[in-house]
């Protein structure tokens, strides 16, 4: 019986052919993945399985999806990737003045003294997501894209006044008898009407910029304007836009403006604030005290943010920035984009701020219009308006140098 020899098929005898086939199959898999990716602005999935079902079922009369604003951008240049977080520690001051860290009892004196809210805010020692609705100005919208463990790891607090609470009662979204109000992910905290500002927008500034006072043990916070609906897990957002970027704070760039005075003139022109003379005084004060137009030598890509979404690490720098900005808003008006660059550029220690692209902002949140009411928004008393041209006829000599530099920069 002769010897029988077995040889390998020809396809396996060529190393070059095997390598080519392997490369081809890998390329096909990659092509399929990127073809079916939702957008070029890739947000890696949460470390937890995503929650598929809605967090809360609203009655049809409430209209939580009314007035959605469509976005015109579908992708961004810089993908945002997930990465792990280091050990971060909250820094607690001892001062009892406004510029320091007030005691928990002192902070809560401006809210209903209900022990269950105090305990919940004190126990929130990781990441807190904060929002507010005053004067029934917006709808409560549930976050989407949450991981299956996010609601156990993240606190969601929504501050409301009597007008908003009454509307929630009217739609039977919460019970009048309940001591702990919750709608989906949001814990509802009623703010005492005895200590509110007359202006609803100014009331929202308190939780927006003083979250480190209200949540003294939280290490990170995300402010979400009530006109927004988050569609990305907030844990992921903090890791991607703050931790991975080694930033103290992350905030979106304004879609149109880069100079503070551009925003000031638009505020007057579109009547976003009723006291135009007050706006002029505010800008003159900043120009006289060192406000400069944006230029390429500044370490930031713009002087004007879109402050509807703010992500912060609670540390000495961000706490100082928030308190300084709050002081300016209380001194002038609640338009927080106007003092933003003045405070940011003048304060020490400096902030490490990630001012991310507008396209990123549009990928992580859906924007809605405010509730439409008869008589328009309640933004202030009906006074005689000044000219909507903020700097007409050379009336702002203190800002003349700023304007010349701004116009020179725009024509370069």
Secondary structure, 3 states (H helix, E strand, C coil): CCCCCCCCCHHHHCHHHHHHHHHHHHHHHHHHHHHHCCCCCCECCCCCCECCCCCCCCCCCCCCCCCECCCCCCCCCCCECCCCCCCCCCCCCCCCCCCCCCCHHHHHCCCCCCHHHHHHHHHCCCEEEEEEECCCCCCCCCCCCCECCHHHHEEEEEEECHHHHHHHHHCCCCCCCCCCCEECCEEEEECCHHHCCCCHHHHHHHHHHCHHHHCCCCCEEEEECCCEEECCCHHHHHHHHHHCCCCCEEEEECCCCCCHHHHHHHHHHCCCCCCHHHHHHHHHHHHHCCCCCCCCCCCCCCCCEEEEEEEEECCHHHHHHHHHHHHHHHHCCCCCCCCHHHHHHHCCCCCCEEEECHHHHHHHEEEECCCCCCCCCCCCCCCCCCCCCCCHHHCCHHHHHHHHHHHHHHHC
